[in-house]
Amino acid sequence: MPACCPDCKTAPNKNQLWKCFCGESFNHFENIGKCPSCGYSHEFTECLQNDCKAISLHLDWYPGVKTNLEELTLDLDLIMS
């Protein structure tokens, strides 16, 4: 599932790097926002497009994931009740 900024709809460049709190620079989309150095999972991702710079939940960069998770949760609730 290709990622795109929830605000400007631009796909992230595979060469773009975000900086972790530990100082490590890495691509948020290679491992769903988890820093390869310290293991911190970044809940938010900033769009690095010059005209956007929106900060969004990382999962919101994957269209349809939130809907799929909500549907699975409802299905599990039905099964468990």
Backbone bond lengths (Angstrom), bond angles and torsions (degrees), N, CA, C in turn:
res aa  C-N    CA-C-N  psi(-1)  N-CA   C-N-CA  omega(-1)  CA-C   N-CA-C  phi
1 M - - - 1.447 - - 1.532 108.37 -
2 P 1.329 118.14 116.50 1.464 120.08 -177.99 1.530 111.73 -70.30
3 A 1.313 115.26 143.85 1.461 121.71 179.68 1.520 109.81 -91.46
4 C 1.336 115.58 150.11 1.458 121.50 172.38 1.522 108.86 -154.62
5 C 1.318 115.89 152.25 1.457 121.59 178.89 1.527 109.00 -60.66
6 P 1.328 118.35 130.06 1.462 120.17 179.05 1.530 113.07 -64.60
7 D 1.336 117.88 -21.67 1.461 120.61 -178.99 1.523 112.47 -90.62
8 C 1.342 118.26 -57.24 1.467 120.90 -174.71 1.532 113.15 -97.06
9 K 1.336 117.01 -7.43 1.476 123.29 177.43 1.521 113.85 66.68
10 T 1.346 117.70 16.90 1.453 121.81 178.30 1.520 110.03 -87.04
11 A 1.316 116.23 135.68 1.466 120.93 176.91 1.528 109.19 -73.15
12 P 1.338 117.49 142.83 1.462 119.01 177.57 1.526 110.67 -69.39
13 N 1.312 115.18 146.39 1.452 121.74 176.66 1.531 108.01 -76.97
14 K 1.319 117.64 133.15 1.470 120.23 -177.38 1.523 112.58 -63.63
15 N 1.328 117.95 -16.50 1.464 121.61 179.49 1.532 113.37 -94.44
16 Q 1.347 117.15 -3.03 1.461 120.09 -179.81 1.525 110.02 -74.07
17 L 1.327 114.83 142.44 1.457 120.70 179.64 1.518 110.69 -124.55
18 W 1.322 116.34 139.53 1.450 123.54 174.97 1.519 106.92 -109.68
19 K 1.306 117.52 154.20 1.456 121.35 -177.61 1.533 109.37 -104.54
20 C 1.322 115.88 130.50 1.466 123.16 176.83 1.528 109.17 -82.16
21 F 1.319 115.79 163.84 1.467 121.65 176.35 1.527 111.58 -60.96
22 C 1.338 116.18 -25.86 1.469 119.98 -179.30 1.534 111.76 -81.05
23 G 1.341 116.89 -7.76 1.465 121.09 -179.85 1.517 114.34 102.63
24 E 1.320 117.81 -12.90 1.471 122.27 179.37 1.525 110.72 -69.64
25 S 1.316 117.82 136.06 1.461 122.87 173.19 1.521 108.16 -100.97
26 F 1.325 116.28 131.63 1.464 120.60 -178.21 1.521 110.14 -156.63
27 N 1.326 116.45 164.94 1.450 122.33 177.83 1.523 108.88 -87.92
28 H 1.326 117.02 119.61 1.470 122.03 -177.94 1.524 113.17 -61.39
29 F 1.309 117.29 -20.30 1.459 119.47 -173.37 1.522 113.76 -98.22
30 E 1.317 117.41 -0.01 1.462 120.21 175.30 1.527 111.10 -80.78
31 N 1.331 116.94 -25.12 1.470 119.50 -178.58 1.529 112.23 -148.68
32 I 1.323 116.00 39.00 1.470 123.97 174.86 1.525 112.53 54.83
33 G 1.316 117.03 42.04 1.454 121.67 174.12 1.514 116.46 82.00
34 K 1.325 117.92 6.55 1.470 120.71 -179.42 1.526 110.00 -91.75
35 C 1.344 115.66 125.06 1.462 120.68 -178.74 1.528 110.38 -67.18
36 P 1.323 117.68 127.17 1.466 120.49 -179.86 1.529 112.80 -71.43
37 S 1.320 117.22 -16.18 1.457 120.42 -178.49 1.526 112.58 -87.97
38 C 1.355 116.44 -55.32 1.474 119.42 -175.24 1.523 113.30 -105.32
39 G 1.345 117.71 -12.67 1.459 121.02 178.50 1.522 114.73 85.92
40 Y 1.335 117.96 3.23 1.465 120.75 179.81 1.529 109.37 -66.76
41 S 1.333 116.55 133.10 1.462 121.53 177.58 1.520 109.25 -95.82
42 H 1.310 116.01 113.67 1.465 121.43 -179.18 1.520 109.39 -79.73
43 E 1.324 115.83 117.40 1.460 121.19 -179.07 1.531 111.27 -74.88
44 F 1.351 116.61 -28.58 1.455 121.64 -177.34 1.523 110.96 -117.40
45 T 1.335 115.67 150.77 1.462 122.15 176.98 1.522 108.40 -134.20
46 E 1.329 115.31 133.39 1.465 120.71 177.04 1.517 109.54 -90.65
47 C 1.323 116.03 135.37 1.463 120.32 173.63 1.525 107.72 -70.99
48 L 1.309 116.97 129.64 1.453 120.89 -177.38 1.525 113.31 -93.41
49 Q 1.340 117.36 7.66 1.472 120.61 175.21 1.528 108.30 -69.34
50 N 1.328 117.36 133.10 1.464 122.20 -176.18 1.524 113.74 -55.77
51 D 1.325 117.55 -35.84 1.459 119.74 -176.96 1.531 113.03 -93.87
52 C 1.323 119.07 8.45 1.462 121.48 -178.77 1.536 111.12 -118.96
53 K 1.326 116.98 -78.49 1.472 123.94 179.76 1.535 113.57 63.58
54 A 1.347 117.51 19.76 1.468 120.92 178.55 1.528 109.97 -67.78
55 I 1.319 115.67 145.23 1.459 121.75 175.57 1.524 106.95 -110.32
56 S 1.332 115.62 121.69 1.465 121.31 -175.03 1.519 110.06 -133.87
57 L 1.336 115.30 160.44 1.460 119.62 171.36 1.517 108.22 -55.65
58 H 1.319 116.64 136.31 1.463 119.45 -177.38 1.527 111.28 -59.14
59 L 1.322 118.08 -41.07 1.467 120.10 -178.96 1.522 112.52 -64.36
60 D 1.336 117.41 -23.76 1.463 120.07 178.46 1.529 112.32 -69.81
61 W 1.332 117.41 -13.09 1.461 121.55 176.63 1.535 111.48 -74.41
62 Y 1.314 117.73 -11.31 1.461 122.14 -179.08 1.525 108.39 -109.72
63 P 1.345 118.00 95.35 1.463 120.94 -176.17 1.528 111.78 -55.83
64 G 1.311 115.11 133.35 1.456 120.83 177.48 1.509 114.85 91.48
65 V 1.323 119.13 -18.32 1.470 120.78 -177.22 1.524 110.82 -64.18
66 K 1.336 116.84 -44.53 1.465 120.31 -178.12 1.534 110.23 -61.82
67 T 1.332 116.75 -43.02 1.463 120.87 178.56 1.522 110.46 -63.09
68 N 1.329 117.26 -44.03 1.460 120.73 178.86 1.522 111.51 -62.04
69 L 1.332 117.75 -41.05 1.458 121.26 178.70 1.526 111.41 -65.15
70 E 1.326 117.00 -41.57 1.462 121.18 178.10 1.523 110.92 -62.88
71 E 1.338 116.68 -41.86 1.461 120.70 178.65 1.525 111.18 -65.29
72 L 1.325 117.45 -41.83 1.466 120.74 177.82 1.520 111.31 -64.01
73 T 1.326 117.22 -38.63 1.457 121.21 178.29 1.525 110.78 -63.56
74 L 1.334 116.69 -43.08 1.458 120.07 177.66 1.533 110.36 -63.04
75 D 1.320 117.16 -43.40 1.470 120.84 177.97 1.518 110.96 -59.85
76 L 1.335 117.43 -43.44 1.462 120.88 179.39 1.527 111.10 -65.26
77 D 1.325 116.63 -39.33 1.463 119.83 178.00 1.530 110.90 -60.74
78 L 1.334 116.56 -40.64 1.459 120.82 178.11 1.527 111.61 -65.19
79 I 1.304 115.58 -42.36 1.468 120.34 179.82 1.526 111.88 -65.06
80 M 1.329 115.59 -40.11 1.463 120.70 -175.77 1.529 113.32 -77.97
81 S 1.338 117.78 -17.22 1.478 118.88 -177.53 1.505 112.39 -93.67
